[in-house]
Amino acid sequence: AMLLGMAGCGGSDSDIQRIAAQYPFEGDERDINGNYIAATSGDPVYAPGRVGRAIVFDGSNDFVALPGTLFDTADLTIACWIKWTGEGDMQRIFDFGNSGEECMFLTPCHNGDDLRFAIYKNGIPQYLDLDSIPQNQWTHLTVTLKMDLGILYINGRIATSSIINWNPSSIQSSKIYLGKSNWDAESWFEGHLDDFRIYNHALSDQEIFALASVVEQP
């Protein structure tokens, strides 16, 4: 959906420039800043989203590949709306890395019921875990890394935090996927993805709450 920065949520147009990349998925895979061209694989379709339209992955072979040069930063924010319709462990909302041994990912279901954000370096994980999110329901998810702290937000509220001293600069993200893992044996995402954003710094609690408070529109 086309949500330009946070200008409609108490922000300003200058907020748009703070986004490294934003994919509103209004019928294509365009980054609204025009910097990072994505490419689809499989046959993802577009359907009504959280606001406007969203991309839909079938859990079989659909994914979006972002450019491997997207960012190399210590602090970051990744935010998106999802409506998860799949089942099973380790489906990937996103996965940045180059292998299962060195990657950064978010999965709606780990070990049967946990929402997990993890960074793997040399096969060793640092992670944030929560009870799994509901299926068939729009949910806003945000991960921030700042200094040595990782925070996972659900619907704009802090859900959990932990010491995470690895970051995107700690790994080589040559393969950046939405809907697909860097580990071929693991599951593909089944569901809707809308307004996927990457910032090269950690947003504040107030900024994240504003992103998650956008009124749903047809």
C-alpha positions in Angstrom: 0.0 0.0 0.0 1.2 3.5 -0.7 2.1 4.9 2.7 4.5 7.7 2.1 6.8 8.0 5.0 4.8 9.1 8.0 3.4 12.4 6.6 -0.1 11.2 7.1 0.6 10.2 10.7 2.0 13.2 12.3 5.3 13.1 10.4 6.6 15.3 7.6 7.8 14.8 4.0 11.3 14.8 5.3 10.6 11.5 6.9 10.5 9.9 3.4 14.2 10.6 2.9 15.0 8.7 6.0 13.8 5.4 4.4 16.5 3.3 2.7 13.8 1.5 0.8 10.1 1.2 0.8 8.0 -1.3 -1.2 4.3 -0.4 -1.0 3.3 -3.3 -3.4 0.7 -1.3 -5.3 0.7 -3.8 -8.2 4.4 -3.8 -8.7 7.7 -4.2 -6.8 8.8 -0.6 -7.1 10.9 1.1 -4.4 9.2 4.5 -4.0 12.6 6.2 -3.7 13.6 4.7 -7.0 16.9 3.4 -5.7 16.5 -0.4 -5.3 14.8 -2.4 -8.0 13.2 -5.7 -6.8 12.4 -8.7 -8.9 9.7 -11.4 -8.4 10.1 -15.1 -8.9 7.3 -17.7 -9.1 3.9 -16.2 -9.7 3.0 -13.8 -6.8 -0.3 -11.9 -7.3 -1.7 -8.7 -5.9 -4.8 -8.5 -3.8 -6.4 -6.0 -1.4 -3.9 -5.0 1.3 -3.8 -3.3 4.6 -4.0 0.0 2.7 -4.5 -0.3 -1.1 -2.9 -3.5 -2.4 -0.5 -6.1 -1.2 1.6 -8.8 -2.7 0.5 -12.4 -2.0 2.9 -15.4 -1.8 1.6 -18.9 -2.3 4.0 -20.7 0.1 5.4 -22.8 -2.8 7.7 -20.8 -5.1 6.8 -17.1 -4.8 9.3 -14.6 -3.6 10.8 -11.1 -4.1 14.5 -10.6 -4.5 15.9 -7.3 -3.4 19.4 -6.0 -4.5 22.3 -7.3 -2.5 23.7 -3.8 -2.3 20.7 -2.6 -0.3 22.4 -1.7 2.9 25.4 -2.4 5.1 24.6 -0.7 8.4 24.8 -1.3 12.2 21.5 0.2 13.3 18.3 -0.5 11.3 14.6 -0.8 11.3 12.6 -3.2 9.2 8.8 -2.8 9.3 5.9 -4.4 7.4 2.3 -5.4 7.4 1.6 -9.2 7.0 -1.4 -11.4 6.9 -0.1 -14.9 7.4 -2.3 -17.7 6.0 0.2 -20.5 6.0 1.2 -23.3 8.5 4.4 -24.9 9.5 7.8 -23.9 10.9 10.3 -21.4 9.5 8.4 -19.7 6.7 10.3 -16.5 5.9 8.8 -13.1 5.9 12.3 -11.8 5.0 15.8 -13.3 4.9 18.9 -11.3 4.3 22.2 -13.1 4.1 24.2 -15.6 1.9 23.5 -19.0 3.5 21.7 -20.7 6.4 24.9 -20.1 8.4 25.0 -16.3 7.9 21.7 -14.5 7.6 19.1 -12.3 9.3 15.5 -13.3 9.1 11.9 -13.0 10.5 9.6 -16.0 10.7 6.0 -16.2 11.9 6.4 -19.7 13.3 9.5 -21.2 14.8 9.5 -24.4 16.8 5.7 -24.8 16.5 4.5 -21.5 17.8 7.1 -18.8 18.2 7.5 -15.6 16.2 11.3 -15.3 15.8 13.7 -12.7 14.5 17.2 -14.0 14.3 20.7 -13.2 13.1 23.0 -16.1 12.4 26.8 -15.6 12.2 29.0 -18.7 11.7 25.9 -20.8 12.4 25.3 -19.3 15.8 22.1 -17.4 16.4 21.1 -14.3 18.4 17.3 -13.9 18.4 14.1 -12.4 19.7 11.2 -14.8 20.4 7.5 -14.3 21.0 4.3 -16.3 20.9 3.2 -16.7 17.3 1.0 -14.1 15.7 -2.6 -14.9 14.7 -3.3 -16.2 11.2 -5.6 -14.5 8.7 -5.3 -11.2 10.4 -3.3 -8.1 9.5 -0.4 -7.6 11.9 2.2 -4.9 11.8 5.7 -6.2 12.7 8.8 -4.1 13.3 12.4 -5.0 14.2 14.9 -2.4 15.4 18.6 -2.8 16.1 20.4 0.0 17.9 23.8 -0.4 19.5 23.6 -3.8 21.2 19.8 -3.9 21.7 17.2 -5.6 19.5 13.5 -4.8 19.9 10.6 -6.6 18.2 7.3 -4.7 18.0 3.8 -6.0 17.2 1.2 -3.6 16.1 3.4 -0.7 17.2 3.9 -1.8 20.7 7.1 -3.2 22.2 6.7 -6.9 22.4 10.2 -8.1 23.5 13.8 -7.0 23.6 17.2 -8.5 24.1 20.9 -8.0 23.8 21.8 -8.5 20.1 25.3 -7.3 19.2 25.3 -8.6 15.7 23.9 -6.5 12.9 23.7 -6.3 9.1 27.3 -5.1 9.0 28.3 -8.3 10.8 27.1 -10.5 7.9 27.4 -10.4 4.1 23.9 -9.9 2.8 24.4 -10.8 -0.8 21.0 -12.4 -1.1 18.0 -10.5 0.2 14.6 -12.2 -0.1 11.0 -11.5 0.9 9.1 -14.8 1.2 12.0 -17.1 0.9 14.9 -18.5 3.0 18.6 -18.5 2.4 18.4 -22.1 3.5 16.7 -24.1 0.7 15.3 -26.7 3.0 13.1 -24.2 4.9 9.6 -23.0 4.2 8.4 -20.3 1.8 6.0 -17.7 3.2 2.3 -18.1 2.5 0.3 -14.9 3.0 0.1 -11.2 2.2 2.9 -8.7 2.6 2.3 -4.9 2.5 4.4 -1.7 2.9 7.8 -3.3 3.5 10.2 -0.7 4.8 13.9 -0.6 5.6 15.6 2.2 7.5 19.3 2.5 8.1 18.7 3.6 11.7 16.4 2.7 14.6 13.0 4.4 14.6 11.7 5.6 17.9 8.8 4.0 19.7 6.5 6.9 18.7 7.5 6.6 15.0 6.8 2.9 15.0 3.4 3.3 16.7 2.5 5.9 14.0 3.4 3.4 11.2 1.2 0.8 12.8 -1.7 3.2 13.4 -2.5 3.9 9.8 -6.2 3.5 9.2 -7.1 0.4 7.1 -8.5 1.4 3.7 -10.0 -0.6 0.9 
